[in-house]
Structure formats: structure tokens, C-alpha cells
Amino acid sequence: MKVLLSWIREFVDIDESAEAIGRKLSLRGLALEGLEPAGTDVLMDFDVTANRPDCLSMAGIAREIAVVYGRPFTEPAARLRSAVERSTASSGASALPITIVAPDLCGRYVGAVADVSVAPSPAWMAERLTACGVRPISNIVDITNYVLLELGHPMHAFDFARLAGPAIVVRRARAGERIRTLDNQTRTLADDMLVIADAERAQAIGGVMGGGDSEVSSTTTRIVFEAAWFKPQSVRATSRKLGLRTEASMRFERGADLTAPATAMARAAELLQQLGAGAITAPFIDAYPTLHQPATLFLAQPRIAGLLGMAVPDDEVLRILTALGFTVAATKGGWHVTVPGWRVDVHRDVDLIEELGRHHGFEHLPATFPGVQQAPAPSDPRIARDARARRLALATGFSEAISFAFIEARHAEPFLGGDRPVALANPLSEKFAVMRPSLVPGLVDAVSHNRRHGRRDIQLFEIGTRFSPRGETRALALAWTGLATPDHWSGNRRDADFFDLSGVAEQLGSLFGATLDAVPPDEGTAAAQVLVPGRAAAMRVGDDVVGWLGQLESAIADAHDVPAQDVVWVGEFDLDRLSSAAADAARFATPLPRFPSAVRDIAMLVDESLSAATVRGTIRSQAPATLVSIVEFDRYQGKGIPEGKVSLALRLTFQSLERTLTDAEVEAATTAVVELLASELGATRR
């Protein structure tokens, strides 16, 4: 809001400099954006927040200054009250009938007919308007803009001769109704928009812009002044739908003062006479369906200190609220406070306390600890869980990345696994069209970005939320390309491979107290679609799939602009499912065994297509209770091994919690395992 210092001084007698005033108001929530000279005057630009439409005027800013400096404020409504009372009549007493057909959208409409002589505005008015960013047009139009800037209430003027009837009808637009607005654009209206019409057609869009067909021109000799109140939600919706934002709509959509239209009209009449531009020919017509009933709030005296953390003296409470325009009546334990019409932001006692805090000075707040009235709510257990997973990823050499939750639809499609994407109704662009079903696309983008900037060896992870039609899940994703071991003078270097990433997965499982088994991914799943066959695995805890890992398909890497020669290993783990499955699989701790274990090593010839996980799973399916551990310690394929076969060496550990096992029992159990593998997998013992 741009305000002129000389204009402000018409409402409050203040000798302070613009810089000093700006500093004071900045401490009271009205941030000074800048100062600039305007001839012999000074223009101050304040950043007014959306909840303070009362400060979008010279009078509103001046009222704040008066409170800050403890100076008297010239209330515009009080100065013009006698003129309002003397000049107001009902619509039925006028030759210009006003009918409000939509009282839910227009709560008050004040009109006045005036004989005028259209001419340029005097220099002082034109200079003030220009300094505040408003282009002078003519004395009649400039009066409406002057009142807007001075009192904060929008006005409009119609050419009386161009109105059919003549009459004013405030109604909803007819579906498809068209109007040529003052910017010379023809606009099509919807039936939920408010228009100001004459007896035949719409002449203005309520609260937004006037119509060109009734525009005041150099030939105009009689006008109709309008000052009204329109429902903020209606003006906001209309302005947005039409893409038409004006000084009037900005004020109406934030909330105008229902008591102000008559005051604004009286000020316009005063200016009309002052400029010698004409005179009001009949009493104002005030269509006021439901009189404004100001809200009265109870402000409890102990509540102030309890909320602010500092006491405000009673006389200071009375001074501040009264100076701001509130009507204050003392009562037992506090005050009854009546809210003025222009303070549309005040609804509860906490709003009053905020005003006291602002003007008494938040800088006076003492440094004290707040009283604890109840124990804090326990933290979400997922926070600690995610922190543990983050520490593990960092400890294994990965760097954390943070990517957008919105991605392109084409990047999301391979990771849907048969689901439909969660699309945004109003995306910023096609690059942010859907919510990510996986964290991997964002990580691959980060890999591509790092490669374009010269990095070769990249290890990235991200912990975040994935989105599907079934809801949200938290996941850990990994991406690895380049060397698995750093460069060293010894020359011991190699590229990352499947087993490096699966080793990280095993540590993740250990972190949650679960054993992860790698199995081929099922057809149709995201893992089967985005990973290279034979270099892909789904990770299970028991029968529950908690993640997947493997080599990213080259087509997907190409879509993210990853260099063709790069092999990218990726993985993703559902932390919600992993922690749940691990909890289900967890066993209660047992005391250290009192009896020794027995170890037997066996080497089995199996088909090379069988995975070690399949062999382990087969053994566990019918293993004796004394088998407590299965570990693969060697895999050999070559001389002495038949074509299509592989030698898999397993270490079996047997132990009983009740007694020492005999050699015969261990041998029998080992033989049972060998026979099981032979019958189920066609394996033979070497």
C-alpha cells in the first residue's frame, strides 16, 4: 500500500519523519517496503498482509500511526456523519429505484444521482493519484479513485443517460450473459457471478469492474455514484474465473466494511462540491436489507497475560483498543469489546490480544519458559526408524538426496506395477503431473545430474514418501554407479555389482532384526519391469516382499539421460512393510546355549539356474528342529563339474537347547538334508 505522508497528516497530526514512522509501524506488523520522494512529499510503501484490508487506505494507515504515537485520529465516519444522516433516503423515495435481488451477495448498496460537469481534475488531486500509482482520467472518475485510496472503500460512477429504465438491479448474471468492461474486453459471465444491471442488461461486474456501455465520458452531464458491499467469496471467485484483478476486487475479496458505503458516498459528494464538478441532486438511496450487527467479544483480563506471557496494564488495554476504533466497556474480570465494521479480521478474544501485543510491543516480552500443562505427545516411531535407516545408508558410503514428490507421468509409468498413477488436478507443468509411485525415478535423475557435472562414482539414497491409490508408504531407495571401491595405488579397484547392493540390503535387514531372502521378482511387478532379467531380485522376509534391487534397464536409464555406458544399480525397500515384517519374524531372546553345536559341510551339485535362496528355502521347509544355521561358503563351476551344473558348498550348524547331540543324530540330520535336496531339487552330493 502506497501512502503519501501529507495525506496521512490530514488524519493525524504527526511531525515525525517518514523513516521514523516506517520503523515504528514495521515493529507493529506493517513492514515498510520502501521510501521515495514525490515532489515535496514522501511516498511510503507498506507491505499489508491479506488479513488487514483496513490498512489499504490512507485513513487505515493513519489510524495505526495515531495509536503508535498516542495522537488523536480524525475519524472519517464521525466527520461525515451529519452529511450521511442528512442526505440518506430509502430507495422508494427516489426517481432511481434500487433493487437488490441477491442480498446474499450484496449486503448494502448506496446510490446517488448528481449533475456534473466532466473536466480534468485539479493538479493537487492528479498529483496524489499519480504518486499512488493511479492514472488520472477525469474529475468524476478521479473522485471515485480518490475515495478508494483515502477511505479504502471502492466506488463507481455510471452515466445516468446510458442506463435503461433508469433503474439499478443487483442480481446474479444470466448464464452466458455478456458485458463489455472498462478495459474494452467483452466477457462472458456465469450464473454465479454478481452484476449491477439496469432494467435491461448488466452494466458492471459487482466488486470487480464497471461496464463500458455506461462509462462516464466528456459528454456526461448526469451520473449515478455507487458505493456498495459485496460478499468477499463471490468477488474472489468471479475475479479468479475472469482473470480480472482490480484495486476494487483486491479490497472486496479481503473483506470490506459493511458500514462504510454511506460514508464513502458522503466523501464523494464533498469532493464533488470541493472541485466544483457538480452536486448531488437528491438524497442518497441506501438499500440496506439487513442492518450490520457488530460483534461483541468478552476479553478476560487474566487471559491477556496467560496468552502473551506478559501483563498489559488495564489503562493501556483501554487506550489501545479505543484508539483502534473498538468500543470498550469494563465489566467484572475484563471488558466487553465491540468490533468496528472495518476490522473484519477480528473474530475472537485472541485477535484482540494480538492487537494488544502489537501495540504494547512484542519487544517487551520477557524471556521466560512457558509452563508445561501436559506431557508432550510421543514422537511418531517412524521418525526414529527412518533415522536408523539413514545412518545405515550413510555408514555404507551413500550420500543423501532429496527429490520432488511430483514427477512426469512417463517416468512414473514403469514403476506403477499395474496401479494407476495419482495425478494432480492442477499441475504446475507436465514435469510435475503425478505423485511419485517410487523414489527411484528421482534418484536416477540425481545420478544423471551428477554425471553431467563430471562425477563418475555415485552412491545416492533417499528416504521419503511414495504415493498410490491405496495410500502413502515410506521407503528407502538406493542408486549406485561407478566404482565399488575407491581408487588406490595398489590397483585393487572394481565396479559396483549386484552383490554390493545386496550386501547393503542384508545390513538393512540386520538393522531391523530380519533375514532378507533374494528371490526372482514376480511378473508384472515394478521390479520385473524396470530391472534387467537375471540381474534382479525381490527381497522377502518370510513370505512378505519388502523390496527389490538389481540393474536398471537401459531404456529407463536413457529416458533419464544417463550415459549409455553407465551401469546403474538401484533398489527400493518399503520401510513400513520391512519394520512390520521384521517385528512379526522377531524372536524373543534366549539365554546363551549350554550345549555345544555341531557343524557339517556338504557340497551339492545343483542346476546352475537355481539360486542359493531357493536351496536355503528348500532346506528350511523340512529342516529338523536342531538345524540352527545354513551358510553358503563356496560356489564352483568349471573343471570336473558337469555342464549346466554348479557345486554349492553349504555349512550346516546343528544344536539342541536341551542336550548335547550325538554324532549319529547329526549324521542322520545331515543325511536327511541331502535326501531332501535330491528329491526336491534333483541335487547330488559330491
C-alpha positions in Angstrom: 0.0 0.0 0.0 1.5 3.3 -1.1 0.7 6.3 1.1 1.6 10.0 1.0 2.9 11.5 4.2 1.0 14.8 3.6 -2.2 12.8 3.1 -1.7 10.9 6.3 -1.3 14.1 8.2 -4.8 15.1 7.3 -6.0 12.4 9.7 -3.3 12.5 12.4 -1.2 15.4 13.5 2.3 13.9 13.3 5.7 15.7 12.8 7.8 12.6 12.7 9.9 11.8 9.6 8.8 9.1 7.2 11.7 6.9 8.2 10.8 7.1 11.9 7.2 6.3 11.1 8.2 3.4 8.9 10.4 1.9 11.6 7.6 2.2 14.2 5.0 0.6 12.0 7.4 -2.2 11.0 7.5 -3.2 14.6 3.7 -3.3 14.6 3.3 -5.7 11.7 3.2 -3.2 8.8 6.5 -3.7 7.1 7.9 -0.7 5.3 9.0 -1.8 1.8 10.5 1.5 0.6 10.5 5.3 0.7 10.7 7.6 -2.3 10.3 11.3 -2.9 7.1 12.6 -4.5 7.8 16.2 -5.3 7.9 18.0 -1.9 6.2 15.0 -0.4 7.3 11.5 0.7 5.8 8.2 -0.6 5.8 5.3 1.8 5.2 1.8 0.5 3.9 -0.7 3.2 3.5 -4.4 2.9 0.0 -5.0 4.1 -0.9 -8.6 4.9 -4.1 -10.2 3.4 -5.9 -10.2 6.8 -5.7 -6.4 7.2 -7.8 -4.8 4.5 -8.5 -1.9 6.9 -4.9 -0.8 6.2 -5.4 -0.5 2.5 -6.2 3.2 2.8 -4.7 6.5 4.0 -7.2 6.5 6.9 -6.3 3.0 7.9 -2.5 3.6 8.0 -3.1 6.9 9.8 -5.2 5.2 12.5 -2.2 2.8 13.2 0.1 5.8 13.4 -2.2 7.6 15.8 -2.2 4.5 18.1 1.6 4.2 17.9 2.3 7.8 18.8 -0.7 8.3 21.1 -2.1 11.1 18.9 -5.8 12.0 18.2 -7.2 10.5 15.0 -9.8 12.2 12.8 -12.4 9.5 12.2 -13.8 10.0 8.6 -17.2 8.5 9.6 -17.6 10.8 12.5 -16.7 13.9 10.4 -19.1 12.9 7.7 -21.9 11.5 9.9 -24.1 14.6 9.7 -23.9 14.7 6.0 -24.8 11.0 5.8 -27.8 11.4 8.0 -29.0 14.5 6.2 -28.6 13.0 2.7 -29.9 9.4 3.1 -33.3 8.2 2.0 -34.9 4.9 1.2 -34.8 3.6 -2.4 -38.6 4.1 -2.7 -38.3 7.8 -2.3 -36.1 8.3 -5.3 -36.5 8.5 -9.1 -33.8 5.9 -9.3 -35.1 2.7 -7.7 -32.5 0.3 -6.4 -33.4 -3.4 -6.1 -31.2 -6.0 -4.5 -32.3 -9.3 -5.9 -29.3 -11.2 -4.5 -29.0 -10.0 -0.9 -26.7 -13.0 -0.1 -24.1 -11.5 -2.4 -24.7 -7.8 -1.9 -25.4 -6.7 1.7 -25.7 -3.0 1.0 -26.0 -0.7 -2.0 -25.8 3.1 -1.7 -26.6 5.2 -4.8 -26.7 8.9 -5.5 -27.7 10.9 -8.6 -25.6 14.0 -9.4 -25.5 16.7 -12.1 -21.9 17.1 -13.1 -19.5 18.9 -15.5 -16.8 16.5 -16.6 -13.3 18.0 -16.8 -9.7 17.3 -15.8 -9.0 17.1 -12.1 -7.1 19.8 -10.3 -3.4 19.4 -10.1 -3.3 18.5 -6.4 -5.7 15.6 -6.9 -4.0 14.4 -10.1 -0.5 14.5 -8.4 -1.7 12.5 -5.4 -3.3 9.8 -7.6 -0.3 9.6 -9.8 2.1 9.3 -6.8 0.0 6.3 -5.6 0.1 4.6 -9.0 -3.4 5.6 -10.3 -3.7 7.3 -13.7 -5.9 10.4 -13.6 -8.8 10.3 -16.1 -11.4 12.9 -15.2 -12.7 14.7 -12.2 -15.6 12.3 -11.7 -13.6 9.1 -12.2 -10.8 10.5 -10.1 -13.2 11.2 -7.2 -14.1 7.5 -7.0 -10.4 6.6 -7.1 -9.5 9.3 -4.5 -12.2 7.9 -2.1 -10.8 4.4 -2.7 -7.3 5.4 -1.7 -8.4 7.7 1.2 -11.0 5.6 2.9 -10.3 2.1 1.4 -13.8 1.7 0.0 -14.3 1.2 -3.8 -16.8 3.3 -5.7 -18.1 3.5 -9.2 -19.8 6.1 -11.4 -22.4 5.3 -14.2 -23.5 7.7 -17.0 -27.2 8.2 -16.0 -28.3 8.8 -19.6 -27.0 5.4 -20.7 -28.9 3.4 -18.1 -32.2 1.8 -19.3 -35.1 2.5 -17.1 -33.4 4.2 -15.3 -33.0 1.6 -12.5 -30.4 -0.3 -10.6 -30.9 -4.0 -10.2 -28.3 -6.0 -8.2 -28.7 -9.6 -9.4 -26.9 -12.7 -10.5 -25.8 -12.8 -14.1 -27.7 -14.9 -16.5 -25.8 -17.9 -17.8 -23.9 -16.8 -20.9 -24.7 -13.1 -20.4 -22.0 -10.8 -21.9 -20.6 -7.5 -20.9 -18.0 -5.1 -22.3 -15.9 -4.0 -19.3 -14.0 -0.7 -18.9 -10.8 -2.4 -20.3 -12.7 -2.8 -23.6 -12.9 -6.6 -23.3 -16.1 -8.5 -23.9 -16.6 -11.1 -21.1 -19.0 -14.0 -20.8 -20.5 -14.4 -17.3 -21.6 -17.4 -15.4 -24.8 -17.6 -13.4 -23.0 -17.5 -10.0 -21.5 -14.0 -10.7 -23.0 -10.8 -9.4 -23.8 -7.9 -11.8 -25.1 -4.4 -11.4 -27.7 -4.1 -14.1 -30.2 -1.5 -15.3 -33.7 -2.5 -16.4 -32.3 -4.4 -19.4 -28.7 -5.5 -19.2 -25.7 -5.8 -17.0 -23.7 -2.6 -16.6 -21.0 -3.7 -14.1 -19.5 -6.8 -12.6 -20.1 -6.5 -8.9 -17.0 -5.7 -6.9 -14.7 -6.2 -9.9 -15.1 -3.7 -12.8 -17.6 -1.4 -14.4 -19.1 -1.7 -17.9 -18.1 0.2 -20.9 -21.6 0.9 -22.1 -22.3 3.2 -19.1 -18.8 4.7 -18.8 -18.5 8.3 -17.8 -17.3 10.4 -20.8 -16.6 14.0 -21.6 -20.2 14.4 -22.7 -21.7 13.1 -19.5 -23.9 15.5 -17.6 -25.6 13.3 -15.0 -24.1 10.4 -13.1 -25.0 7.7 -10.6 -22.5 7.3 -7.9 -22.3 3.7 -6.4 -20.9 2.6 -3.1 -21.7 -0.9 -2.0 -20.7 -4.0 -0.1 -20.2 -7.3 -1.8 -19.6 -10.8 -0.4 -15.8 -11.5 -0.4 -16.1 -15.1 -1.6 -18.2 -14.1 -4.5 -15.8 -11.3 -5.7 -12.8 -13.6 -5.2 -14.4 -16.4 -7.3 -15.5 -14.0 -10.0 -12.2 -12.3 -10.2 -10.3 -15.6 -10.5 -12.7 -17.1 -13.1 -12.5 -14.0 -15.3 -8.8 -13.5 -14.8 -9.6 -9.9 -13.8 -7.9 -8.4 -10.8 -8.5 -4.7 -9.9 -8.0 -2.4 -7.0 -11.6 -2.8 -6.1 -11.7 -6.6 -6.3 -8.5 -6.7 -4.1 -10.3 -4.9 -1.3 -13.7 -6.5 -1.7 -12.3 -10.1 -1.7 -10.4 -9.4 1.5 -13.5 -8.0 3.2 -14.8 -4.5 3.0 -16.6 -2.5 5.8 -20.4 -3.0 5.6 -20.9 0.3 7.4 -18.6 2.3 5.0 -20.7 2.8 1.8 -22.7 5.8 3.1 -19.5 7.4 4.5 -17.7 6.9 1.1 -20.7 8.4 -0.7 -20.7 11.5 1.6 -17.0 11.9 1.0 -17.6 11.7 -2.8 -20.3 14.4 -2.5 -18.0 16.6 -0.5 -15.2 16.3 -3.1 -17.7 16.9 -5.9 -18.6 20.2 -4.3 -15.0 21.0 -3.5 -13.8 20.5 -7.1 -16.8 22.5 -8.4 -17.6 19.4 -10.6 -21.3 19.3 -9.7 -23.7 18.5 -7.0 -25.9 15.6 -5.6 -29.5 16.3 -6.8 -31.4 14.1 -4.4 -30.9 12.2 -1.1 -28.7 9.1 -1.2 -30.6 5.9 -1.9 -29.5 3.4 0.7 -30.6 -0.2 0.1 -29.7 -2.0 3.3 -31.5 -5.4 3.5 -30.1 -6.4 6.9 -28.5 -3.9 9.2 -25.0 -4.6 10.3 -24.9 -6.0 13.9 -21.4 -5.5 15.3 -19.9 -8.4 17.1 -19.2 -8.0 20.9 -16.4 -10.1 22.4 -15.5 -10.7 26.1 -11.9 -10.1 26.8 -10.9 -11.6 30.2 -8.1 -9.7 31.9 -6.1 -12.8 33.1 -6.3 -14.2 29.6 -4.0 -11.5 28.3 -1.0 -12.4 30.4 -1.7 -16.1 30.0 -1.6 -15.9 26.2 1.1 -13.1 25.7 3.4 -14.1 28.5 3.4 -10.5 29.8 0.9 -8.3 31.6 -0.7 -5.3 29.9 -1.9 -2.6 32.3 -5.7 -2.0 32.2 -5.4 1.6 31.2 -3.2 0.6 28.3 -5.7 -2.0 27.2 -8.4 0.7 27.2 -6.2 3.2 25.3 -5.1 0.8 22.6 -8.4 -0.8 21.8 -10.3 2.6 21.9 -7.7 4.2 19.6 -8.1 1.3 17.2 -11.8 2.0 16.9 -13.1 -0.6 19.3 -15.9 0.3 21.7 -14.7 -0.9 25.2 -16.9 -1.3 28.3 -15.3 -2.5 31.5 -17.0 -5.4 33.4 -16.2 -7.9 36.1 -13.0 -9.7 35.2 -12.4 -7.9 31.9 -14.1 -5.9 29.1 -16.9 -6.2 26.6 -15.4 -5.1 23.3 -17.5 -4.2 20.3 -15.7 -4.7 16.9 -15.9 -1.9 14.3 -17.0 -2.8 10.9 -13.6 -2.3 9.2 -11.9 -4.9 11.4 -13.1 -7.9 9.5 -10.1 -9.9 10.9 -11.2 -9.8 14.5 -13.4 -12.7 15.5 -12.2 -14.0 18.9 -10.6 -12.7 22.0 -7.2 -13.9 20.8 -7.5 -11.4 18.0 -7.9 -8.6 20.5 -5.0 -9.9 22.5 -2.9 -9.9 19.3 -3.7 -6.2 18.9 -2.6 -5.5 22.5 0.6 -7.4 21.9 1.3 -5.5 18.7 0.8 -2.0 20.1 2.1 -2.6 23.6 5.2 -4.0 21.9 6.2 -7.6 21.5 9.8 -6.3 22.3 8.6 -6.0 25.9 8.0 -9.8 26.2 10.2 -11.2 29.0 12.4 -14.2 28.3 10.6 -17.0 30.3 10.0 -20.6 29.8 6.3 -21.5 29.1 4.5 -23.5 31.7 4.1 -27.2 30.8 0.5 -28.1 31.2 0.6 -31.6 29.8 3.2 -34.1 28.7 4.2 -33.8 25.0 2.8 -36.3 22.6 5.1 -39.3 21.9 7.1 -39.0 18.7 6.0 -41.0 15.7 8.0 -44.2 15.8 8.7 -43.9 12.1 10.9 -40.9 12.8 13.4 -43.0 14.8 13.1 -45.8 12.4 13.9 -43.6 9.4 16.8 -42.1 11.3 18.3 -45.5 11.8 17.9 -46.4 8.1 19.5 -43.1 7.2 22.5 -43.7 9.5 23.0 -47.1 7.9 22.9 -45.7 4.4 25.4 -43.0 5.3 27.7 -45.5 7.0 27.8 -47.7 3.9 29.0 -44.8 1.8 25.8 -43.4 0.3 25.0 -39.6 0.2 21.5 -38.4 0.8 19.4 -36.9 -2.0 16.1 -35.1 -1.7 13.9 -35.1 -4.8 10.5 -33.7 -5.8 7.4 -35.7 -4.8 5.9 -34.8 -8.3 7.3 -36.4 -11.4 6.5 -36.8 -15.1 3.8 -39.3 -16.0 6.2 -41.1 -18.4 8.8 -41.6 -15.7 6.2 -42.9 -13.2 4.6 -45.4 -15.6 7.2 -48.2 -15.4 7.1 -48.1 -11.6 3.3 -48.4 -11.2 3.3 -52.2 -11.2 -0.3 -52.3 -12.5 -1.6 -49.4 -10.4 -2.9 -46.2 -11.8 -0.9 -43.0 -11.1 -2.0 -40.4 -8.5 -2.4 -37.5 -10.9 -2.6 -33.8 -9.8 -5.7 -31.9 -10.8 -3.8 -28.7 -11.5 -0.1 -29.5 -12.0 2.4 -26.7 -12.4 3.7 -28.3 -15.6 3.9 -31.7 -17.3 7.1 -32.3 -15.4 5.1 -32.4 -12.1 2.0 -34.1 -13.4 1.7 -37.1 -11.0 2.8 -38.1 -7.5 5.8 -40.4 -7.4 4.9 -44.1 -7.0 8.6 -44.8 -6.3 11.7 -42.9 -5.1 13.9 -44.4 -7.8 13.0 -42.0 -10.7 14.1 -39.0 -8.6 17.3 -40.8 -7.7 18.1 -41.7 -11.3 17.5 -38.0 -12.2 20.0 -37.1 -9.5 22.5 -39.7 -10.9 22.1 -38.1 -14.3 22.6 -34.6 -12.9 25.8 -35.7 -11.2 27.1 -37.4 -14.3 26.6 -34.3 -16.4 28.7 -32.4 -13.9 31.6 -34.7 -14.2 31.1 -37.2 -11.3 31.8 -40.8 -12.2 31.3 -42.8 -9.0 27.9 -42.1 -7.4 26.2 -43.6 -4.4 22.9 -41.9 -3.5 20.0 -42.8 -1.2 16.7 -41.1 -0.4 14.1 -41.8 2.4 10.7 -40.4 1.5 7.0 -41.0 0.8 5.6 -42.9 -2.2 2.0 -42.4 -3.4 -0.5 -44.9 -4.8 -4.3 -45.1 -4.9 -4.1 -47.2 -1.8 -2.3 -44.5 0.2 1.2 -43.4 1.2 4.2 -45.5 2.3 7.7 -44.6 3.4 10.6 -46.1 1.5 14.4 -46.2 1.3 15.8 -46.1 -2.3 19.4 -46.6 -3.4 21.2 -45.9 -6.6 24.8 -46.9 -7.3 27.0 -46.5 -10.4 30.8 -46.5 -10.9 33.4 -48.0 -8.6 32.6 -50.1 -5.6 36.0 -49.5 -4.1 37.9 -46.2 -4.3 40.9 -45.7 -6.4 44.1 -46.9 -4.7 47.8 -47.2 -5.7 47.5 -50.9 -5.2 45.2 -51.1 -8.2 42.6 -53.1 -6.4 39.5 -51.5 -7.9 36.3 -52.8 -9.5 32.9 -51.6 -10.5 29.9 -52.0 -8.3 27.8 -55.1 -8.9 24.7 -56.9 -7.7 26.4 -58.3 -4.6 27.5 -54.9 -3.4 23.9 -53.7 -3.4 22.5 -56.9 -1.9 25.1 -56.6 0.9 23.6 -53.3 1.8 20.2 -54.9 1.8 21.4 -57.6 4.2 22.7 -55.0 6.5 19.4 -53.2 6.3 17.6 -56.4 7.2 20.0 -57.0 10.1 19.3 -53.4 11.3 15.6 -54.4 11.7 16.4 -57.8 13.1 15.2 -59.7 10.0 16.7 -62.0 7.4 16.2 -60.9 3.8 15.9 -63.6 1.1 16.5 -62.7 -2.6 14.1 -64.4 -5.0 13.2 -63.7 -8.7 10.6 -60.8 -8.9 7.1 -61.8 -9.9 5.9 -60.9 -13.4 4.0 -57.6 -13.6 5.7 -56.1 -10.6 7.7 -52.8 -10.8 10.9 -54.8 -10.2 10.3 -57.1 -13.2 9.6 -54.1 -15.5 12.5 -51.8 -14.5 15.3 -54.2 -13.8 17.4 -56.3 -16.2 16.3 -60.0 -16.1 18.8 -62.2 -14.4 20.2 -59.2 -12.5 17.1 -58.6 -10.5 15.8 -59.8 -7.1 12.8 -59.3 -4.9 13.7 -59.1 -1.2 11.5 -61.1 1.2 11.1 -61.5 4.9 9.4 -64.9 5.1 6.6 -64.7 2.5 6.4 -60.9 2.6 8.1 -59.0 -0.2 9.6 -55.8 1.4 11.7 -54.5 -1.5 13.7 -55.2 -4.7 17.1 -54.5 -6.2 19.1 -55.0 -9.4 20.4 -53.4 -12.5 18.3 -50.7 -14.1 17.0 -51.3 -17.6 18.9 -49.3 -20.2 15.7 -47.9 -21.7 14.8 -46.3 -18.4 18.3 -45.0 -17.8 18.2 -43.5 -21.3 14.9 -41.8 -20.5 16.6 -40.0 -17.6 19.6 -39.1 -19.8 22.0 -41.4 -18.0 25.1 -42.0 -20.2 24.7 -45.3 -22.2 27.9 -46.8 -20.9 26.9 -46.5 -17.2 25.5 -49.5 -15.3 23.2 -48.2 -12.6 22.2 -50.5 -9.7 19.1 -49.5 -7.9 17.0 -50.8 -5.0 13.9 -49.8 -3.1 12.7 -51.0 0.3 9.3 -50.4 1.9 10.3 -49.3 5.4 6.7 -49.7 6.7 6.4 -53.3 5.5 10.0 -54.1 6.4 9.7 -53.0 10.0 6.3 -54.7 10.3 7.5 -58.0 8.8 10.7 -57.9 10.9 8.6 -57.4 14.1 6.4 -60.4 13.1 9.5 -62.5 12.5 11.3 -61.4 15.6 12.0 -64.0 18.3 12.4 -63.4 22.0 16.0 -63.5 23.2 17.1 -66.8 24.6 19.9 -67.4 27.0 23.3 -68.5 25.7 23.2 -72.2 24.8 24.5 -74.6 27.4 25.3 -77.3 24.9 27.8 -77.4 22.1 26.9 -77.2 18.4 28.0 -79.5 15.6 29.0 -78.3 12.1 28.8 -80.4 8.9 29.9 -79.2 5.5 28.3 -80.6 2.4 28.9 -79.9 -1.3 25.9 -80.4 -3.6 25.6 -80.4 -7.4 22.6 -78.4 -8.4 21.3 -76.8 -11.6 23.0 -73.5 -12.3 19.6 -71.8 -12.7 18.8 -72.4 -9.0 19.6 -69.5 -6.6 21.2 -70.0 -3.3 18.0 -68.6 -1.7 15.9 -71.4 -3.3 18.3 -74.0 -1.9 18.1 -72.4 1.6 14.3 -72.2 1.4 14.0 -75.8 0.4 16.2 -77.0 3.4 14.3 -74.8 5.8 10.9 -76.1 4.6 11.5 -79.5 6.1 14.6 -79.0 8.3 14.9 -80.7 11.6 14.5 -78.5 14.7 18.1 -78.9 15.5 19.3 -77.2 12.3 20.0 -73.6 13.5 22.1 -72.2 10.7 22.7 -72.6 6.9 25.5 -70.6 5.3 26.8 -70.9 1.7 30.6 -70.6 1.7 31.6 -71.7 -1.8 30.2 -71.8 -5.3 32.2 -73.5 -8.0 31.6 -74.1 -11.7 34.3 -75.4 -14.1 36.6 -78.4 -14.5 35.1 -81.5 -13.0 31.6 -80.1 -12.9 29.0 -81.3 -15.5 27.7 -78.7 -18.0 24.7 -76.8 -16.6 25.6 -77.7 -13.0 27.2 -75.8 -10.2 28.8 -77.0 -7.0 27.3 -75.3 -4.0 29.0 -75.8 -0.6 26.8 -75.3 2.5 27.8 -75.2 6.2 25.1 -76.7 8.4 25.1 -76.0 12.1 23.1 -78.3 14.5 22.4 -77.6 18.1 19.9 -78.5 20.8 18.9 -76.4 23.8 18.2 -79.5 25.9 21.2 -81.7 25.5 24.4 -82.5 23.5 23.7 -84.1 20.2 25.4 -87.4 19.3 27.3 -87.9 16.1 24.7 -90.3 15.0 22.0 -87.7 15.4 24.0 -85.1 13.5 24.8 -87.5 10.7 21.2 -88.6 10.4 20.0 -84.9 10.2 22.7 -84.2 7.6 21.6 -87.2 5.5 18.0 -86.0 5.7 19.0 -82.6 4.3 20.9 -84.3 1.4 18.0 -86.6 0.6 15.6 -83.6 0.7 17.7 -81.7 -1.8 17.9 -84.7 -4.0 14.2 -85.3 -4.0 13.0 -81.7 -4.3 15.7 -80.2 -6.5 17.4 -83.2 -8.2 20.7 -82.4 -6.4 23.5 -84.9 -5.8 26.2 -84.9 -3.2 29.8 -84.6 -4.3 
